[in-house]
């Protein structure tokens, strides 16, 4: 089953790709075709960076 991975182009910012875990994770920017760097983090979150709480829960909008 493919997972979602996040990549970053130095010119055009972040984009996501769905790929199998065992694939060689190399991608090119869909806009300019330059090599993109894989980002490790929160590809599944849609609204900014999550705010994690001590109990393991999180908010994606920063509101309690």
Secondary structure as the mmCIF struct_conf table of DSSP 4:
data_model
#
loop_
_struct_conf.conf_type_id
_struct_conf.id
_struct_conf.beg_label_comp_id
_struct_conf.beg_label_asym_id
_struct_conf.beg_label_seq_id
_struct_conf.end_label_comp_id
_struct_conf.end_label_asym_id
_struct_conf.end_label_seq_id
STRN STRN1 UNK A 3 UNK A 9
TURN_TY1_P TURN_TY1_P1 UNK A 10 UNK A 12
STRN STRN2 UNK A 13 UNK A 19
TURN_TY1_P TURN_TY1_P2 UNK A 21 UNK A 22
BEND BEND1 UNK A 23 UNK A 23
STRN STRN3 UNK A 27 UNK A 28
TURN_TY1_P TURN_TY1_P3 UNK A 30 UNK A 32
STRN STRN4 UNK A 35 UNK A 39
BEND BEND2 UNK A 41 UNK A 41
TURN_TY1_P TURN_TY1_P4 UNK A 43 UNK A 44
BEND BEND3 UNK A 46 UNK A 49
STRN STRN5 UNK A 51 UNK A 52
TURN_TY1_P TURN_TY1_P5 UNK A 54 UNK A 55
BEND BEND4 UNK A 56 UNK A 56
STRN STRN6 UNK A 58 UNK A 59
BEND BEND5 UNK A 60 UNK A 62
#
